[in-house]
Amino acid sequence: MDILDNVIYAAFHRPLTGGNPIQSDFLPTPLAPTPVLTNPGSPAPLWTYEIFDKLNFCTIEDPAFLETAVTRHWYDVDGQEIYDLPPGSLTDQLSSFVDTSTYHLIYAYLLENTRLLQIFERVIERYMNDEELGISNTLVTYNWIHNSERLFFKNETPKVPNLRSLIRPSSDSSRRNAYQRMFGMDLAFGDAVSQNDSMAYVRSKSSNQQFIVLFERYLSEIWQGYINARNTSGANTSDTNILVEYAQQLQEMMAARRGDTTTNTYAHLNLSREEFSSVLITSWFSFIISYDSPVVNYMSCQSSTIGERLIKIGNKVGIQAHRKCQSLFEMAGAAATILLAIETRGLLDDPAWVGTMLSSLNPPVPNPLSIEGNFMNAFLTVINNWEKATGHKIKNPDANVTGTVKLQPANSNGASLKQKVALN
């Protein structure tokens, strides 16, 4: 389940200390929804709540109920809990936090590059201060906007593991600092007022400056291994040991930012609060444009794709979305899956398993539902969309310009996806 699914589960199945269920002080407790299995037959079952269940949860008319559910989930992740159905079940496991949080900062980084958060901050600002966007005629839209402001943009310290204080007055700057430390990367744009491609924030002296260079090399080797595995006439020159070595280098680089993962629980790892909060806020706002929701309909920005919806909403409030935002949306989840697997040092550390993964989608008997097939599809999703969003040639790295380059501009104003990076 994604983070929003997990927060919903925590709200209805994870009691507070003393065994008391989470409930509103003012409203009747809503009925608990039931998640559904979206990929029957897969060895890695994926559960999620129906769209209308998620929308009903996000528009509950008591934001304190939502805050408490988020905080409950934060402590569940730190406590390495297992979410199952029914609670105590040994068969239908929905989410497990025994080995990992299941969230990764790369997910938030890629989604924030779409300008999703800046656009919706402007939407909420316009709604609260003016009637330029019109007055909502649905309680769903009204509640969603007010809950969004209460959860993510209020002045007082929220229950959500927050990134804002007297020392760190801007959660925007706190997220940028976290991205720079983990990935050595800026966002593609500055503040929403100046429309510049840079923004002042505290830059850490300790950061993974070579992360993207190494990650692109890793993706390129994965692609070559995948192509070679499909080669039935020529020699297979795949070297799975190189892939394992790259994965281990990436793991060590990220571990240097996390701290001691062997003794510390999630809440006490470096950048964990930044990661949790960043994934939560980007997931919250991406959900509402994942379909033609009441909020999308209210703004008359319907479309067949999430990227086009964001572009239309951005144009309506005067902030251009990243012109490759559809690719960023499509690869965010897959990139998080890959980097989580690398950080936990499991499957991608095994040369034999990696070799099986590279050939898992090969005819005559491709097995896309296998764990290996799921991972290979995740890699292909990232590779294809990374090329679209960045302009870097993963499939043909020799075609890349060497030296100092910039990635594809975020919009027609020329804001780039990331800070300059040196390629070897």
Residue pairs with C-beta under 8 A, 6 or more apart in sequence:
1 9
1 35
1 46
1 47
1 48
1 49
1 83
1 94
1 95
2 48
2 283
2 333
3 73
3 103
3 276
3 279
3 280
3 283
4 54
4 57
4 58
4 280
4 283
4 284
4 287
5 35
5 47
5 48
5 49
5 54
5 94
5 95
6 73
6 76
6 83
6 95
6 102
7 57
7 66
7 69
7 70
7 73
7 280
8 33
8 49
8 53
8 54
8 57
8 69
9 35
9 73
9 83
9 94
9 95
10 22
10 69
10 70
10 72
10 73
10 76
10 83
11 22
11 57
11 65
11 66
11 68
11 69
11 72
12 21
12 22
12 32
12 33
13 32
13 83
13 87
14 22
14 72
14 73
14 76
14 81
15 21
15 22
16 22
16 68
16 72
21 29
22 65
22 68
22 69
22 72
23 29
23 65
24 60
24 62
24 64
24 65
25 62
25 64
26 62
27 60
27 61
27 62
27 65
30 56
30 57
30 60
33 49
33 50
33 53
33 56
33 57
34 49
34 85
35 47
35 48
35 49
35 85
35 94
36 47
36 48
36 49
36 50
37 45
37 46
37 47
38 46
38 47
38 48
39 45
39 46
39 369
41 369
42 369
42 374
43 369
43 370
43 371
44 371
44 374
45 93
47 85
47 92
47 94
47 95
49 57
51 290
51 291
54 287
55 140
55 144
55 293
55 294
57 66
58 66
58 144
58 147
58 284
58 287
58 288
59 139
59 140
59 143
59 144
59 147
60 66
60 143
60 147
61 139
61 143
63 146
63 147
63 150
63 151
66 147
66 151
67 150
67 151
67 158
67 159
67 160
68 159
70 151
70 159
70 160
70 280
71 159
71 160
71 161
74 160
74 161
74 267
74 276
75 267
76 83
76 97
77 97
77 101
77 102
77 103
77 266
77 267
77 276
78 265
78 266
78 267
78 268
79 97
79 265
80 97
80 98
80 265
80 266
81 97
82 93
82 95
82 96
82 97
82 98
83 93
83 94
83 95
83 96
84 90
84 92
84 93
84 94
85 92
85 94
86 92
95 102
96 102
97 266
99 344
100 340
100 343
100 344
101 266
101 272
101 275
101 276
102 340
103 275
103 276
103 279
103 336
103 340
104 275
104 279
104 335
104 336
104 339
104 340
104 343
105 178
105 179
105 182
105 183
105 271
105 274
105 275
105 278
105 279
106 182
106 183
106 332
106 335
106 336
106 339
107 279
107 282
107 283
107 332
107 333
107 335
107 336
108 175
108 179
108 275
108 278
108 279
108 281
108 282
109 179
109 182
109 183
109 185
109 187
109 278
110 328
110 331
110 332
110 335
111 282
111 286
111 328
111 329
111 332
112 175
112 179
112 187
112 278
112 282
113 187
113 188
113 322
113 325
113 328
113 410
113 417
114 307
114 310
114 321
114 322
114 325
114 328
114 329
115 188
115 189
115 310
115 314
115 319
115 320
115 321
115 322
115 325
115 410
116 282
116 285
116 286
116 289
116 310
116 321
116 325
117 172
117 281
117 282
117 285
118 189
118 192
118 319
119 310
119 313
119 314
119 317
119 319
119 321
120 148
120 285
120 313
121 153
121 192
122 192
122 317
122 318
122 319
123 133
123 145
123 299
123 313
123 317
124 145
124 148
124 149
124 153
126 132
126 133
126 317
127 133
127 136
127 145
128 145
128 149
133 298
133 299
133 316
133 317
134 298
136 142
136 145
136 298
137 298
138 294
138 298
140 294
140 295
141 294
141 295
141 298
144 288
144 294
144 295
145 295
148 284
148 285
151 158
151 160
151 284
152 158
152 160
152 171
152 281
152 284
157 164
157 165
160 277
160 280
161 267
161 273
161 276
161 277
162 171
162 273
162 277
163 171
163 174
163 175
163 273
163 274
163 277
163 278
164 170
164 171
164 174
168 174
170 201
171 277
172 191
172 199
172 201
173 199
173 200
173 201
173 202
174 274
175 274
175 277
175 278
176 186
176 187
176 199
176 201
177 201
177 202
177 203
177 204
177 274
178 271
178 274
178 275
178 278
179 185
179 186
179 187
180 186
180 201
180 203
180 204
180 207
181 204
181 206
181 207
181 208
181 257
181 271
182 207
182 208
182 211
182 254
182 257
182 271
183 208
183 211
183 212
184 207
184 208
184 209
184 210
184 211
184 212
184 419
184 421
185 211
185 212
185 418
185 419
185 421
186 198
186 199
186 418
186 419
187 199
187 418
188 197
188 322
188 407
188 409
188 410
188 415
188 416
188 417
188 418
189 195
189 196
189 197
189 199
189 410
189 411
189 415
190 196
190 197
190 198
190 199
190 415
191 199
192 319
195 413
195 415
196 415
197 410
197 413
197 414
197 415
197 416
206 256
206 257
207 257
208 253
208 254
208 256
208 257
210 253
211 250
211 253
211 254
212 418
212 421
213 421
213 422
213 423
213 424
214 246
214 249
214 250
214 253
215 250
216 386
216 392
216 394
216 397
217 246
217 397
218 243
218 246
218 247
218 250
219 379
219 382
219 383
219 386
219 394
220 394
220 395
220 397
221 239
221 242
221 243
221 246
222 243
222 358
222 379
222 383
223 379
223 383
223 394
223 395
224 237
224 238
225 238
225 239
225 240
225 243
225 354
225 358
226 358
226 361
226 376
226 379
226 380
228 236
228 237
228 238
228 358
229 236
229 238
229 355
229 358
229 359
229 362
230 359
230 362
238 355
238 358
240 351
240 352
240 354
240 355
240 358
241 351
243 348
243 351
243 354
244 348
244 349
244 350
244 351
244 354
247 342
247 348
247 349
248 345
248 349
250 339
250 342
251 342
251 343
251 345
254 339
254 342
254 343
255 261
255 343
257 270
257 271
258 269
258 270
258 271
258 272
258 343
259 268
259 269
259 270
261 269
266 272
267 273
286 306
286 329
288 295
288 296
289 295
289 296
289 306
289 309
289 310
289 313
290 306
292 302
292 303
292 309
296 302
296 309
296 313
299 312
299 313
299 316
301 309
301 312
301 313
301 316
302 309
303 309
303 312
305 326
306 326
306 329
307 321
307 325
307 326
307 327
307 328
307 329
308 326
310 321
310 325
311 320
311 321
311 323
311 325
313 321
314 320
314 321
320 410
320 411
320 412
320 413
321 411
322 328
322 389
322 410
322 411
322 417
323 408
323 409
323 410
323 411
323 412
324 388
324 389
324 408
324 410
324 417
327 385
327 386
327 388
327 389
328 385
328 389
330 381
330 385
331 381
331 382
331 384
331 385
331 386
331 389
334 377
334 378
334 379
334 381
334 382
335 378
335 382
337 375
337 378
338 348
338 375
338 378
338 379
338 382
341 347
341 348
341 375
342 348
347 353
347 354
347 357
347 371
347 375
348 354
348 375
353 372
356 372
357 372
357 373
357 375
357 376
358 376
360 366
360 367
360 368
360 370
360 372
360 373
360 375
360 376
361 367
361 368
361 373
361 376
361 377
366 373
367 373
368 374
368 377
383 394
383 395
386 392
386 394
387 393
387 394
387 395
389 407
389 408
389 417
390 407
390 408
390 417
390 418
391 407
391 408
392 400
392 407
393 399
393 400
400 423
401 423
402 423
402 424
403 422
403 423
404 420
404 421
404 422
404 423
405 420
405 421
405 423
406 416
406 418
406 420
407 416
407 417
407 418
408 416
408 417
409 415
409 416
409 417
410 416
410 417
